Amino acid sequence: MRLSGRVKAAGNKNGALPILAACLLTSEPVELENVPRIRDVNTMIELLQRLGADADWTGPNEVRVHAAELSTYELDEELCRHIRASILLAGPLLARFGRAIVPLPGGDVIGRRRIDTHIHAFASLGADIVAGRRYEMRAAGLRGTHMFLDEASVTGTENAVMAATLARGETVIGNAACEPHVQDLCRFLVALGAQIDGIGSNMLRIGGVDSLGGGRYRIGPEHIEVASFIGLAAVTGSAITIDDAAPADLVAILPAFEKLGVSVEIDGSSIHVRGPQELAVQDDLGGQIPKIEDGIWPAFPADLTSIAVVIATQARGTILIFEKMFESRLFFVDKLVQMGARIILCDPHRVVVAGPSKLFGERLESPDIRAGMAMLIASLAAEGTSTIGNVGQIDRGYERIDERLRGLGARIERVDS
């Protein structure tokens, strides 16, 4: 299905969630702009409310949080099952209030997602932690330290940074994650009065302060969504412009898409995908089969592996896609094979895709946010009608996706199951 038109990039989901959590670090009100109105954000707002904070939507994409006092330091267990980012509330609770009771977080089932990095970071800052079916944490006062994270965990880095902002003395974090949303959190904290050096690098230096103030902050655009729309345009042969993007955040993404023959034009904060364009895998030197592999930033993002697989099904040639981060993310490819794609699942981490393949509409089920969006893109490129169940997964990460796609000309409707 050929689409056309312009679409505005939403705020970064993985930036909004830690920034909402970080609002607990100050007793003054904080107003946030460009907040994506998605299920995960609504869940985080409800978690803040259950703690006793004043948190609510004040506009279509604006949220106000005021955590002058809290009524409890224990997170709601049922809400935590729905969102992995619930763990991000631990750092602010410990730093400002000295207590946190955190159930095991939920979220997408894409493989093992350890929280050891968070716990080790809190312990090195001086917290006492009792682990069981929930984590009970206490700290009479966090103390700055030098730490080297055992993995460059995004949420682990974010929790360590938030806890360190109110710790006594200086904290140095080595092997820190530096994804665009980690940078956005750091810039937000600096806007409230935190002292953070090294933003954008894997070495962060945080000078603890006595308190943070309030303020107004605009959350950065969602680079994963921008790339998803680029992929959508490419596989449907559509001409689409994505506005309010941050081209610098695509530095690791566009070279990988170029291996599949996808080209874009950048004009300020707008990304133009000209269509139709002939997709063809660009072989490595010597005619060798190329590969796309994900990794920690600035490598190709794991959240776009599913989208890359779908683009590859429509590109002439053969490519290996190597998902290094999560051992269950590629288990959705059987749905694409069912639609007609030629894919070999080599093992939990690798697929070989040969294209182009004609896709046909099918009854599908969304297993997680990114696989759900990938199947939606495949359905728009397929012949016939597809029905996608469990769309709540897609709603967790993509704001009003059906409405925005209709604005581009897609024939898509939401139905009651």
C-alpha positions as CSV (number, residue, x, y, z in Angstrom):
1,M,0.0,0.0,0.0
2,R,1.5,3.3,-1.1
3,L,1.3,6.0,1.5
4,S,2.2,9.7,1.4
5,G,2.4,12.8,3.6
6,R,4.0,14.1,6.7
7,V,4.1,12.7,10.2
8,K,5.4,14.3,13.4
9,A,7.9,12.4,15.6
10,A,6.6,11.8,19.1
11,G,8.5,12.3,22.2
12,N,11.0,9.6,23.2
13,K,9.3,6.9,25.2
14,N,12.6,5.8,26.8
15,G,13.4,9.4,27.6
16,A,10.1,10.2,29.1
17,L,10.0,7.3,31.6
18,P,13.3,8.0,33.4
19,I,12.5,11.8,33.3
20,L,9.2,11.2,34.9
21,A,10.9,9.1,37.6
22,A,13.5,11.8,38.1
23,C,10.7,14.3,39.1
24,L,10.8,12.6,42.5
25,L,14.2,14.1,43.1
26,T,12.8,17.6,43.7
27,S,10.1,18.9,46.0
28,E,9.3,21.6,43.4
29,P,6.9,21.3,40.5
30,V,8.1,20.1,37.1
31,E,6.3,20.6,33.8
32,L,7.2,18.3,30.9
33,E,6.5,18.9,27.2
34,N,6.5,16.5,24.2
35,V,5.5,13.6,26.4
36,P,4.3,10.6,24.3
37,R,0.7,9.7,25.3
38,I,1.3,6.0,25.4
39,R,0.4,3.2,27.8
40,D,3.8,2.9,29.4
41,V,3.8,6.6,30.2
42,N,0.3,6.4,31.7
43,T,1.5,3.5,33.8
44,M,4.5,5.5,35.1
45,I,2.2,8.4,35.9
46,E,-0.1,6.1,37.9
47,L,2.9,4.7,39.8
48,L,3.9,8.3,40.8
49,Q,0.3,8.9,41.9
50,R,0.2,5.7,44.0
51,L,3.4,7.0,45.8
52,G,1.5,10.1,46.7
53,A,3.0,12.6,44.1
54,D,0.7,15.0,42.2
55,A,1.1,13.9,38.6
56,D,-1.2,14.3,35.7
57,W,-1.7,15.4,32.1
58,T,-2.1,19.1,31.6
59,G,-2.3,19.0,27.8
60,P,-2.3,16.6,24.9
61,N,1.4,16.0,25.4
62,E,2.2,17.8,28.6
63,V,2.6,16.4,32.2
64,R,3.0,18.2,35.5
65,V,4.6,16.4,38.4
66,H,4.9,17.8,42.0
67,A,6.4,15.4,44.6
68,A,6.5,17.7,47.6
69,E,5.8,14.7,49.9
70,L,5.1,11.0,49.4
71,S,2.7,8.8,51.3
72,T,4.6,5.6,50.7
73,Y,8.0,4.3,49.3
74,E,6.6,1.0,48.1
75,L,5.8,0.6,44.5
76,D,2.5,-1.0,43.4
77,E,3.2,-4.6,42.5
78,E,0.5,-5.0,39.9
79,L,1.5,-1.8,38.0
80,C,5.2,-2.9,38.1
81,R,4.2,-6.1,36.3
82,H,3.2,-4.0,33.3
83,I,6.3,-1.9,32.9
84,R,10.0,-2.6,33.2
85,A,10.7,1.1,33.7
86,S,9.2,0.9,37.2
87,I,12.7,0.0,38.5
88,L,13.7,3.6,37.6
89,L,11.8,4.9,40.6
90,A,14.3,3.1,42.9
91,G,17.2,5.6,42.4
92,P,15.1,8.8,43.1
93,L,13.4,7.2,46.1
94,L,16.7,6.2,47.6
95,A,18.4,9.5,46.9
96,R,15.7,11.8,48.2
97,F,13.8,9.7,50.8
98,G,16.3,7.0,51.8
99,R,13.9,4.2,51.3
100,A,12.5,2.1,48.4
101,I,10.5,-1.1,48.1
102,V,10.5,-2.3,44.5
103,P,8.8,-5.5,43.2
104,L,10.4,-7.2,40.2
105,P,9.7,-5.2,37.1
106,G,7.8,-6.6,34.1
107,G,7.8,-5.4,30.5
108,D,8.5,-7.1,27.2
109,V,9.5,-10.7,27.2
110,I,12.4,-10.5,24.8
111,G,14.9,-12.5,26.9
112,R,16.6,-12.3,30.2
113,R,16.8,-8.6,31.5
114,R,18.9,-8.5,34.6
115,I,18.8,-5.8,37.2
116,D,22.1,-6.6,38.8
117,T,23.6,-3.4,37.5
118,H,21.1,-1.3,39.3
119,I,21.6,-3.2,42.6
120,H,25.4,-3.0,42.4
121,A,25.3,0.7,41.7
122,F,23.0,1.4,44.7
123,A,25.2,-0.7,46.9
124,S,28.4,1.1,45.9
125,L,26.7,4.4,46.8
126,G,26.0,3.1,50.3
127,A,22.5,1.6,50.1
128,D,21.6,-1.5,52.1
129,I,19.5,-3.9,50.0
130,V,17.5,-7.0,50.9
131,A,16.6,-9.1,47.9
132,G,13.7,-11.5,47.6
133,R,10.5,-11.4,45.6
134,R,10.9,-7.7,46.0
135,Y,13.9,-5.4,46.7
136,E,13.9,-3.5,50.0
137,M,16.4,-0.7,50.0
138,R,17.5,1.8,52.6
139,A,20.2,4.5,52.8
140,A,20.9,6.9,55.6
141,G,22.6,9.1,53.0
142,L,24.1,8.1,49.7
143,R,27.9,8.8,49.3
144,G,29.6,9.5,46.0
145,T,32.0,6.9,44.7
146,H,33.8,5.6,41.6
147,M,32.0,2.7,39.9
148,F,32.4,0.7,36.8
149,L,29.1,-0.8,35.6
150,D,29.3,-4.5,34.9
151,E,27.4,-3.8,31.7
152,A,26.4,-0.6,29.8
153,S,22.8,-1.0,30.9
154,V,20.6,2.0,29.9
155,T,18.3,1.8,32.8
156,G,21.1,0.8,35.2
157,T,23.0,4.0,34.1
158,E,19.9,6.1,34.5
159,N,19.3,4.8,38.0
160,A,22.9,5.3,39.0
161,V,22.9,8.9,37.7
162,M,19.6,9.8,39.4
163,A,20.8,8.4,42.7
164,A,24.2,10.1,42.5
165,T,22.7,13.6,41.9
166,L,21.8,14.0,45.6
167,A,24.7,11.9,47.0
168,R,27.4,13.5,49.1
169,G,30.5,14.1,47.0
170,E,31.5,13.1,43.5
171,T,30.4,10.0,41.6
172,V,32.2,8.8,38.5
173,I,30.4,6.2,36.4
174,G,32.5,4.1,34.0
175,N,31.0,1.9,31.2
176,A,28.0,4.1,31.3
177,A,25.3,3.8,28.6
178,C,25.1,6.9,26.4
179,E,22.0,6.4,24.2
180,P,20.1,9.6,23.2
181,H,17.5,9.0,26.0
182,V,20.3,8.7,28.6
183,Q,21.7,12.0,27.4
184,D,18.2,13.5,27.6
185,L,17.8,12.5,31.2
186,C,21.2,14.0,32.0
187,R,20.3,17.3,30.3
188,F,17.0,17.3,32.2
189,L,18.7,16.8,35.6
190,V,21.2,19.6,34.7
191,A,18.2,21.9,33.9
192,L,17.0,21.3,37.5
193,G,20.4,22.1,39.0
194,A,22.4,18.8,38.9
195,Q,26.1,18.8,38.1
196,I,26.9,16.2,35.4
197,D,29.9,16.2,33.1
198,G,30.6,13.8,30.2
199,I,27.1,13.7,28.7
200,G,27.1,11.6,25.5
201,S,30.2,9.6,26.6
202,N,30.6,6.4,28.5
203,M,32.2,8.2,31.5
204,L,29.9,10.4,33.6
205,R,31.0,12.6,36.4
206,I,28.3,13.7,38.8
207,G,28.8,16.2,41.6
208,G,26.2,15.7,44.3
209,V,24.1,18.7,45.2
210,D,21.9,19.3,48.3
211,S,18.6,19.7,46.3
212,L,17.2,20.1,42.8
213,G,14.7,22.8,41.7
214,G,11.7,22.7,39.4
215,G,11.3,23.8,35.9
216,R,10.0,23.2,32.4
217,Y,11.6,20.7,30.0
218,R,10.9,19.4,26.5
219,I,11.6,15.7,25.9
220,G,13.5,14.9,22.8
221,P,12.1,13.1,19.8
222,E,11.8,9.3,19.5
223,H,14.6,8.1,17.2
224,I,13.2,4.5,17.2
225,E,9.9,5.8,16.0
226,V,11.5,8.0,13.3
227,A,13.4,4.9,12.1
228,S,10.2,2.8,12.1
229,F,8.5,5.4,9.8
230,I,11.6,5.3,7.5
231,G,11.3,1.5,7.4
232,L,7.5,1.8,6.7
233,A,8.1,4.2,3.8
234,A,10.8,2.0,2.3
235,V,8.9,-1.3,2.3
236,T,5.7,0.3,1.0
237,G,7.4,2.4,-1.7
238,S,5.9,5.5,-0.1
239,A,7.0,9.1,0.0
240,I,6.9,10.2,3.7
241,T,8.4,13.1,5.6
242,I,9.0,12.8,9.3
243,D,9.1,16.2,11.1
244,D,10.6,17.2,14.4
245,A,13.2,14.5,14.3
246,A,16.8,14.7,15.6
247,P,19.0,13.6,12.7
248,A,22.0,13.3,15.0
249,D,20.3,10.5,16.8
250,L,20.2,8.5,13.5
251,V,24.0,8.2,13.3
252,A,24.0,4.5,14.0
253,I,20.8,3.7,12.1
254,L,21.0,5.2,8.7
255,P,24.3,3.3,7.7
256,A,22.6,0.0,8.6
257,F,19.5,0.9,6.6
258,E,21.7,1.9,3.7
259,K,22.9,-1.8,3.6
260,L,19.3,-2.6,2.7
261,G,19.2,0.1,0.0
262,V,17.2,2.6,2.0
263,S,18.1,6.2,1.4
264,V,16.8,9.4,3.0
265,E,17.3,13.1,2.7
266,I,17.8,15.3,5.7
267,D,16.5,18.9,5.8
268,G,17.0,20.5,9.2
269,S,14.8,18.5,11.6
270,S,12.9,16.8,8.8
271,I,13.7,13.4,7.3
272,H,12.4,12.8,3.7
273,V,12.0,9.3,2.3
274,R,11.5,9.5,-1.4
275,G,9.4,6.7,-2.9
276,P,9.3,4.4,-4.4
277,Q,12.9,3.3,-4.2
278,E,14.4,0.0,-5.2
279,L,15.6,-1.8,-2.1
280,A,18.7,-4.0,-2.7
281,V,21.2,-5.4,-0.2
282,Q,24.6,-3.9,-0.5
283,D,27.1,-6.7,-0.4
284,D,30.3,-6.4,1.5
285,L,33.6,-6.1,-0.4
286,G,34.3,-9.2,-2.5
287,G,30.6,-10.0,-2.8
288,Q,30.3,-11.3,0.7
289,I,27.0,-11.5,2.4
290,P,26.7,-8.5,4.7
291,K,25.2,-8.3,8.2
292,I,23.4,-5.9,10.5
293,E,24.2,-6.4,14.2
294,D,22.9,-4.5,17.2
295,G,24.8,-3.4,20.3
296,I,25.2,-0.7,22.9
297,W,25.1,2.9,21.6
298,P,26.4,4.0,19.2
299,A,25.9,0.6,17.6
300,F,22.6,-0.2,15.7
301,P,19.8,-0.2,18.4
302,A,18.4,-3.5,19.4
303,D,14.9,-1.9,19.4
304,L,15.2,-1.7,15.6
305,T,16.2,-5.3,14.9
306,S,12.6,-6.3,14.2
307,I,12.2,-3.4,11.8
308,A,15.4,-4.2,9.9
309,V,14.2,-7.8,9.4
310,V,11.0,-6.6,7.8
311,I,12.9,-4.2,5.5
312,A,15.2,-7.1,4.5
313,T,12.3,-9.2,3.4
314,Q,11.6,-6.6,0.7
315,A,15.2,-6.0,-0.4
316,R,16.9,-7.9,-3.3
317,G,19.7,-10.0,-1.9
318,T,20.7,-11.9,1.2
319,I,21.7,-10.5,4.6
320,L,22.4,-11.8,8.1
321,I,20.8,-10.0,11.0
322,F,22.5,-10.6,14.3
323,E,20.5,-9.7,17.5
324,K,23.2,-9.7,20.2
325,M,21.3,-8.2,23.1
326,F,18.2,-10.3,23.7
327,E,17.7,-14.0,23.1
328,S,14.0,-14.0,22.4
329,R,13.5,-10.9,20.3
330,L,13.7,-12.8,17.0
331,F,11.1,-15.4,17.9
332,F,8.5,-13.3,16.0
333,V,9.9,-14.1,12.6
334,D,7.7,-17.2,12.2
335,K,4.9,-14.7,11.7
336,L,6.7,-13.2,8.8
337,V,7.4,-16.6,7.3
338,Q,3.7,-17.3,7.6
339,M,3.2,-14.2,5.5
340,G,5.5,-15.4,2.8
341,A,8.9,-14.1,3.9
342,R,12.0,-16.2,3.2
343,I,13.8,-16.3,6.6
344,I,16.0,-18.9,8.2
345,L,16.2,-18.6,12.0
346,C,19.7,-19.9,12.6
347,D,19.5,-19.7,16.4
348,P,17.9,-17.3,19.0
349,H,20.2,-14.5,17.9
350,R,20.6,-14.8,14.1
351,V,18.4,-14.8,11.1
352,V,19.3,-15.0,7.4
353,V,16.8,-13.1,5.2
354,A,16.6,-13.5,1.4
355,G,14.4,-11.1,-0.6
356,P,12.4,-9.7,-2.0
357,S,9.4,-11.8,-0.9
358,K,5.8,-11.2,-1.7
359,L,3.9,-10.9,1.6
360,F,0.3,-11.9,2.1
361,G,-2.1,-10.8,4.8
362,E,-2.5,-13.0,7.8
363,R,-3.9,-13.2,11.4
364,L,-1.0,-12.1,13.6
365,E,-0.4,-11.5,17.3
366,S,1.9,-8.9,18.7
367,P,4.4,-10.4,21.2
368,D,6.2,-7.1,22.2
369,I,6.3,-3.4,21.2
370,R,8.9,-3.5,18.5
371,A,7.8,-6.9,16.9
372,G,4.3,-5.5,16.9
373,M,5.3,-2.5,14.9
374,A,7.3,-4.7,12.6
375,M,4.3,-6.8,11.9
376,L,2.2,-3.7,11.3
377,I,4.7,-2.5,8.7
378,A,4.8,-5.9,7.1
379,S,0.9,-5.9,6.9
380,L,0.9,-2.6,5.1
381,A,3.3,-4.0,2.6
382,A,1.4,-7.3,2.2
383,E,-1.3,-8.2,-0.3
384,G,-4.7,-8.7,1.3
385,T,-5.9,-8.0,4.8
386,S,-4.1,-8.6,8.0
387,T,-5.5,-8.7,11.5
388,I,-3.1,-8.0,14.4
389,G,-4.1,-9.0,17.9
390,N,-2.7,-7.9,21.3
391,V,-2.2,-4.3,19.9
392,G,-1.9,-3.1,23.4
393,Q,1.7,-4.0,23.1
394,I,2.1,-1.6,20.1
395,D,0.2,1.1,22.1
396,R,2.8,0.9,24.8
397,G,5.4,2.5,22.6
398,Y,3.7,4.2,19.6
399,E,1.3,7.0,20.2
400,R,-2.0,6.9,18.3
401,I,-0.4,4.7,15.6
402,D,-3.6,3.8,13.8
403,E,-4.7,7.4,13.6
404,R,-1.4,8.7,12.4
405,L,-1.1,6.0,9.8
406,R,-4.6,6.9,8.5
407,G,-3.3,10.4,8.1
408,L,-0.7,9.0,5.6
409,G,-3.4,7.1,3.7
410,A,-3.3,3.7,5.3
411,R,-6.4,1.6,5.4
412,I,-6.3,0.6,9.1
413,E,-8.9,0.5,11.8
414,R,-9.0,-0.6,15.4
415,V,-11.7,-3.1,16.2
416,D,-13.0,-4.7,19.4
417,S,-11.9,-8.3,19.9
